[in-house]
């Protein structure tokens, strides 16, 4: 697994692209990192947990509506939750995965 300024990239066997996990990075900075990965791979999965979810959604919108308008699309959005250590035992943390594909 490699790291680009707070964005973690790891290869996944289930598709031909990268899994990108957002972690407190500004929207435009993260969007540029994902755009770089979309040049290398046709598909990228953007994953975020908890408070990073709005950033991931904003990044996906910036890429598909501004940066690559007409040349990219969101293939899939999946939401889930997982147990995490909380103040009073276990707490559920929301997870979102947004699959972005470059069409040209």
Beta strands, then each sheet from edge to edge (+ up, - down):
strand 1: 2-4
strand 2: 7-11
strand 3: 17-21
strand 4: 43-49
strand 5: 72-86
strand 6: 89-102
sheet 1: 1+ 2- 3+ 4+ 6- 5+
end
